[in-house]
């Protein structure tokens, strides 16, 4: 069968199964088995033995252990008074800056992202307190919810990051390097968001009421004290990975210990909290890990059909410039992102996209960061955008209003990708120094 | 994909098990309860394994300070994550945590929607059954030959494979419950998804 025909069979099966509302992991397995059978003319017995072998061996992975353990750490912290602490700590610092307390969204997400690997958790944790506080103080709801939608996605960009672990395992890229590469782009995006908020507030002061009073040194110091436990956890987890002392899975285990200690020291430890966090972690990790296992089988099926190589050669034959390849991928990701979540997008595209961008001369570590920003965009695009759903839950605004509020921050993410493409050093400087 | 990801559902996922309603015949409620009970049992086991895995890694790091090692943390970590994946998956499935795209099915009229949902369940059940047939023979082969892994502490290979097989069995049971419920009551119940 020709490449064009096998690709068409594969795409057709994919659209059919996913469109019919089949669980994505089952859909990916069906597409894998179906394309081996129809496009590869393989006997069922062979497909069955390949499928079970690949699925089971892909799940037996020391690197993947970092996913449930990091999620557990984040979930324990999520169930503490972290939201209030972040707000109390950050509000005095930003009260007098143009844009005022709106910056608690951006800074809060930046800090929480450094102890959480998930962007939905980041959005929900920070928004739980900032949205009601900002609304009560008369801040413009669109700026408040838009900045939260945008900044919430730092959960994936600023390490630790579940999306980076998934990408690292599938693309065989060092997770520690990816974690290092995400830091500067994360801070760059935070600066872009805060800059935009400040400019908006200067141009239209009614959107962000200025705080005219004095902030005493005592209030500031107290606020800083509130942030100490999170900062310590952040330094321990990221420091141990960056310094090479611990692998990501080990750093995650130390992070869980740190999170439990924080609940003990702050008097918030309870058996119920631990059990709830464990239950939630198990549920979400099973979903992510099943997707990875299913996609490993799909990748194996693609490889049997020689599709990644043939498609890469086909696109290389078009003589596109490297930036042309990136632009096509960006379009593909934006469309996929309207319907899929980040993990599904990653597992479905990595087998084809990584050979393609390596051929075009890009660093796979750099591409990991590019992909994460694309996933962040997908959380902001309707009809299926995870951060939009969380925001709607918090603000009770209509879908259209929520989408409009998030749009400027979506465009800032696009600007961020362009900057990253023009100056790849933003991502690669730090990992190359470790 | 349907989501109601307010902060309430965000941490209330485990409370939203597929409930048996009064409209459901007793035999179906009994099968659903069996499936739910087994799924929860498997999930508790998965939770215990996550705790054990985290503890083992911490012990390994602690021993490093004394220049010693368990020599097994990475191996058991790898097997542990596979076991957690497969035996927690049925519960995640039951709870509606497995992601799916419902943008299209949500817009279909009643009967057509039920047909599409039913066909989807049959297809999902078919692939799970297909995998179970071949996975079962793998487990049986490792068991009868007594194949061991090539590690410092050899692990009988049928054990990790059995977790995969058990997960497939439980997922099949849950798919059957959903399919029966769809046929009998016409209900396509998917609880909220929370991430």
Interface residues (C-beta under 8 A of the other chain):
Chain A: X17 X18 X19 X20 X21 X22 X23 X24 X25 X26 X27 X29 X30 X33 X44 X45 X48 X49 X51 X52 X53 X55 X56 X59 X60 X61 X62 X64 X65 X67 X68 X69 X72 X78 X79 X118 X120 X121 X124 X127 X128 X246 X249 X250 X253 X254 X256 X257 X275 X276 X278 X279 X280 X281 X282 X283 X284 X285 X286 X287 X289 X290 X291 X293 X339 X340 X341 X343 X344 X383 X384 X386 X389 X390 X393 X394
Chain B: X1 X3 X4 X5 X6 X7 X8 X9 X10 X11 X13 X14 X43 X46 X47 X50 X51 X53 X54 X57 X58 X60 X61 X74 X75 X77 X78 X79 X80 X81 X82 X84 X85 X86 X88 X89 X91 X92 X93 X95 X97 X98 X99 X100 X101 X102 X103 X104 X105 X116 X117 X119 X120 X123 X124 X126 X127 X128 X130 X131 X133 X134 X135 X138 X160 X161 X164 X194 X195
